[in-house]
Amino acid sequence: MKIAIIGDGGWGTALAVLLSRKKLKVNLWGAFPEYVKKMKRSRKNEKFLPGITIPGSIEIDADLVSAIEGAKVIILAVPSQYMRGVLKNIKKFNTSDSCFLSAAKGLEYQSSMIMSDLIKEELKCRNLAVLSGPNIAYEVARGIPSAAVCASTEKHTAVIIQDILMQKSFRIYTSDDVKGVELAGAFKNIIAIACGISDGLGFGTNTKAALLTRGLAEITRLGTALGGQYKTFSGLSGIGDLITTCMNSRSRNRWFGEELGRGKTPAAVLKKTEMVVEGITTTKIAVKLAKKHKVSLPITNEVYSVLYEQKKPKAALESLMLRAKKNEL
């Protein structure tokens, strides 16, 4: 079976390495030919997944036709803001026999759409699933035991992806709550930025525990208002992904927040990385959706103030602490 992975970022590369262990034919596609040539020579992705060797069995390609031709499963691992453009190129080819898996964690800014809805709109496909969970790409690539959830409205599609991905270092659960799984995976990046800010300010585990707990409450409120199932936010794609992203030093959203907490501006921090920090755009989308659905998001609103209104990080956290008194539940 041939698997095409569209997107040579850290997560796409990690999935390619993971699947190569099952002796599957894996094609990893990258958008920039010169960088693809460099990866083919070195068998390394130093920009997005340093320290990991890409097995020789993985075909690294900059030609989209070559990458997806004959692929039974096409994994979409590009940042959410670039997804539509990639889909418009894919729709030029016949992929009617292919099963699609979205591995992106974000929403499209212009439409506020989750990736599965975007994929359906562009490709008109039914065999579609999404993958999410507490997965740091470097750890998955190294074979460190990890778990994730594959969600699809078509049960057989979820099972197909489960069978393909599951191995001794990567356990896959299935779900039919596509919306909840995607929203949890997207919104958790906002809380990760808040936790990073806390780290940058030198605060401790008390602060982070409070941000995680109240952050989960925010994610759940907004996610269920948008149609996700309540229980999903207590699962791998909810609290599981939230813990990993807020605690791990390799989390780009947490790192971004940490740099803000140390006094750097968002623009200055972004100059230091070529990776996409999904939480920046997601924060703006979440604030817009919260206003529309009348959902309270105090942490998200303060992150927004830091990102877009030049509010000092310490002042933002003080604003959270001095909010009006309330009952926890």
C-alpha atoms as one frame of an Amber mdcrd trajectory, in Angstrom:
protein
   0.000   0.000   0.000   1.262   3.454  -0.907   0.840   6.303   1.577   1.339
   9.914   0.474   2.162  12.457   3.161   1.577  16.009   1.993   3.721  18.344
   4.065   7.355  17.874   5.115   7.091  19.713   8.425   7.953  18.063  11.705
   4.667  16.170  12.055   4.511  15.040   8.421   8.096  13.788   8.618   7.442
  12.013  11.929   4.429  10.222  10.439   6.525   9.174   7.444   9.176   7.689
   9.754   6.461   5.977  11.814   4.791   4.395   8.775   8.090   3.276   7.260
   8.470   0.890  10.213   5.467  -1.051   8.906   7.168  -1.581   5.536   4.600
   0.565   3.741   5.511   2.514   0.604   5.693   6.097   1.872   6.046   9.269
  -0.217   6.791  12.497   1.673   5.980  15.643  -0.310   7.481  19.074   0.312
   6.495  22.369  -1.309  10.030  23.720  -1.789  12.134  21.771  -4.339  15.528
  23.011  -3.136  14.835  21.979   0.439  13.472  18.626  -0.757  16.751  18.028
  -2.633  18.669  18.820   0.540  16.596  16.340   2.541  17.071  13.637  -0.094
  20.843  14.071   0.069  21.182  14.247   3.849  18.194  12.097   4.865  17.589
  14.745   7.526  14.929  17.403   8.078  17.116  19.766  10.071  14.697  22.661
   9.752  11.602  20.981  11.193  12.667  17.697  12.822  16.372  17.855  13.733
  18.074  14.796  15.137  15.952  12.265  13.224  17.244  10.212  10.286  14.738
   9.706   7.462  14.900   6.034   6.362  16.019   5.381   2.815  12.765   3.572
   2.070  10.860   6.880   2.238  10.587   8.649  -1.113  10.992  12.406  -0.622
   9.373  14.330  -3.452   8.600  17.876  -4.574   6.370  16.655  -7.420   2.768
  16.473  -6.184   1.685  14.203  -9.056   4.398  11.673  -8.275   3.630  11.829
  -4.563  -0.116  11.137  -4.722  -0.309   8.909  -7.816  -1.576   5.503  -6.742
  -1.747   6.444  -3.063  -4.477   4.622  -1.157  -4.150   7.001   1.780  -3.267
  10.695   1.500  -2.238  12.319   4.767  -2.561  16.100   4.819   0.032  17.530
   7.202   0.308  21.142   6.061  -0.431  24.177   8.272  -4.119  25.098   8.335
  -3.645  28.471   6.622  -2.046  26.747   3.596  -4.449  23.819   3.426  -6.915
  25.259   0.901  -4.170  26.123  -1.578  -2.761  22.584  -1.403  -6.240  21.081
  -1.793  -6.875  23.134  -4.916  -3.804  21.515  -6.462  -4.784  18.012  -5.338
  -8.304  18.330  -6.779  -6.791  18.532 -10.274  -6.064  14.799 -10.032  -8.278
  11.742  -9.656  -8.210  10.753  -5.988 -11.641   9.101  -5.876 -10.139   5.813
  -4.654  -8.061   7.467  -1.939  -8.767   7.839   1.746  -7.816  11.223   3.237
  -6.454  11.871   6.724  -6.046  15.393   8.097  -3.179  15.736  10.556  -3.369
  19.536  10.795  -4.370  21.273  14.029  -5.949  24.603  13.255  -8.818  26.458
  11.624  -8.846  28.465   8.407  -8.740  32.156   9.277 -11.026  33.515   6.563
 -13.855  31.013   7.086 -13.203  29.733  10.654 -13.653  26.244   9.162 -12.177
  23.105  10.662  -9.935  21.189   8.275 -12.355  18.308   7.650 -15.052  20.708
   6.441 -12.497  22.490   4.280 -11.346  19.204   2.743 -14.922  18.136   2.042
 -15.679  21.476   0.428 -12.681  21.330  -1.898 -12.403  17.608  -2.663 -15.998
  16.388  -2.175 -14.638  13.230  -0.536 -16.405  10.903   1.918 -13.500   8.717
   2.984 -12.066  11.269   5.371 -10.667  11.105   8.902  -8.745  13.399  11.243
  -5.865  12.565  13.573  -5.155  14.329  16.841  -3.735  13.703  20.291  -0.843
  14.357  22.679   1.894  13.866  20.107   5.202  15.715  19.985   6.631  14.876
  16.548  10.172  14.207  17.799   8.962  11.636  20.340   6.738   9.845  17.818
   9.628   9.686  15.320  11.903   8.214  17.992   9.405   5.477  18.746   8.544
   6.682  22.236   5.171   5.137  23.233   2.382   7.535  22.264  -1.366   7.486
  21.623  -3.742   9.408  19.378  -7.359   9.416  18.265  -8.618   8.999  14.704
 -12.073  10.494  14.159 -14.399  10.001  11.212 -18.124  10.036  10.544 -17.526
   6.865   8.497 -16.616   4.084  10.935 -14.854   1.953   8.326 -12.616   4.889
   7.388 -11.535   5.372  11.003 -10.763   1.654  11.263  -8.688   1.713   8.064
  -6.532   4.540   9.438  -6.359   2.837  12.836  -5.014  -0.343  11.223  -2.459
   1.543   9.131  -1.031   3.687  11.934  -1.236   1.406  14.942   1.964  -0.286
  16.091   3.796  -1.054  19.324   4.899   2.554  19.827   1.730   4.262  18.568
  -1.715   3.325  19.865  -4.743   4.634  17.963  -8.282   4.994  19.305 -11.288
   5.807  17.121 -14.065   8.367  17.526 -17.038   9.669  15.565 -16.733  13.195
  17.019 -14.767  14.789  14.205 -15.702  18.328  15.216 -14.788  17.891  18.872
 -11.445  16.241  18.084 -10.465  18.996  15.655 -11.607  21.891  17.827  -9.821
  20.525  20.890  -6.606  20.135  18.893  -6.832  23.679  17.564  -7.898  25.589
  20.690  -5.346  23.949  22.979  -2.608  25.947  21.211  -4.010  29.153  22.704
  -3.661  27.800  26.234  -0.151  26.577  25.381   0.834  30.160  24.538  -0.574
  31.276  27.908   1.415  28.567  29.717   4.543  29.576  27.830   4.045  33.184
  28.909   3.816  31.938  32.501   7.086  30.034  32.073   8.768  33.075  30.547
   7.697  35.202  33.490   9.277  32.692  35.856   6.050  31.501  37.464   5.712
  27.967  38.812   3.598  24.840  38.630   0.771  26.434  40.614   0.244  28.969
  37.843   0.537  26.415  35.065  -1.889  24.014  36.762  -4.433  26.836  37.064
  -4.004  27.802  33.408  -4.329  24.173  32.287  -7.454  23.555  34.334  -9.261
  26.774  33.514  -7.974  26.558  29.949  -9.601  23.161  29.555 -12.861  24.693
  30.810 -12.616  27.372  28.082 -11.802  24.883  25.334 -14.733  22.717  26.380
 -17.191  25.629  26.552 -16.338  26.888  23.095 -15.928  23.446  21.560 -19.324
  22.196  22.726 -20.967  25.470  21.659 -19.620  24.750  18.171 -20.962  21.192
  18.122 -18.267  19.047  19.729 -19.158  16.325  22.228 -18.438  17.133  25.884
 -16.587  13.872  26.623 -14.138  14.418  23.763 -12.503  17.280  25.642 -11.616
  14.919  28.491  -9.886  12.538  26.070  -6.630  12.291  24.156  -7.410  15.136
  21.757  -8.592  17.343  24.632  -6.839  17.243  27.985  -4.202  14.832  26.643
  -3.045  17.146  23.878  -3.398  20.150  26.181  -1.027  18.671  28.784   1.599
  17.691  26.220   1.547  21.006  24.364   1.665  23.096  27.525   4.413  21.073
  29.248   6.853  19.943  26.564   9.871  22.103  25.782   9.596  21.175  22.061
   6.073  22.583  21.756   6.333  25.556  19.406   3.249  27.297  20.849   4.539
  26.983  24.417   7.986  28.154  23.276   6.437  31.129  21.499   4.601  32.139
  24.676   7.750  31.709  26.746   9.599  34.160  24.510   6.740  36.654  24.932
   6.957  36.228  28.699  10.649  37.105  28.508   9.762  40.454  26.991  10.041
  39.850  23.249   7.383  41.050  20.805   5.401  38.536  18.698   7.067  39.800
  15.514  10.554  39.427  16.993   9.855  35.863  18.143   8.473  34.785  14.766
  11.656  35.976  13.064  13.505  33.249  14.986  11.578  30.323  13.503  10.301
  29.053  10.157   7.723  26.882  11.887   4.070  27.919  11.877   2.761  28.810
  15.349  -0.873  27.808  14.863  -2.060  29.334  18.144  -1.527  32.905  16.925
  -4.209  32.774  14.238  -6.377  30.394  16.270  -6.557  32.965  19.080  -8.070
  35.537  16.740 -10.558  32.995  15.366 -11.566  31.819  18.859 -12.271  35.377
  20.040 -14.482  35.954  16.995 -16.364  32.679  17.500 -16.789  33.304  21.231
 -18.450  36.646  20.569 -20.774  35.068  18.016 -21.810  32.238  20.357 -21.659
  34.273  23.585 -19.007  32.097  25.252 -16.733  33.392  28.020 -12.996  32.935
  27.257 -10.994  34.986  29.798  -7.614  33.317  29.182  -8.039  33.450  25.412
  -9.018  37.122  25.589  -5.864  37.958  27.544  -3.683  36.037  25.081  -5.372
  38.022  22.312  -4.544  41.273  24.142  -0.877  40.296  24.329  -0.710  39.222
  20.681  -2.750  41.966  19.059  -3.105  44.863  21.510   0.448  45.122  22.895
  -0.649  44.310  26.440   2.227  43.339  28.726   2.202  39.619  29.590   2.444
  40.226  33.329  -0.489  42.648  33.181  -2.517  40.062  31.288  -1.979  37.436
  33.972  -2.785  39.942  36.702  -6.054  40.730  34.908  -6.963  37.039  35.066
  -6.199  36.845  38.793  -8.270  39.937  39.622 -11.403  38.987  37.712 -14.746
  39.072  39.536 -15.295  36.311  42.104 -17.226  33.247  40.915 -18.100  29.634
  41.701 -15.744  27.154  40.032 -18.490  25.029  38.454
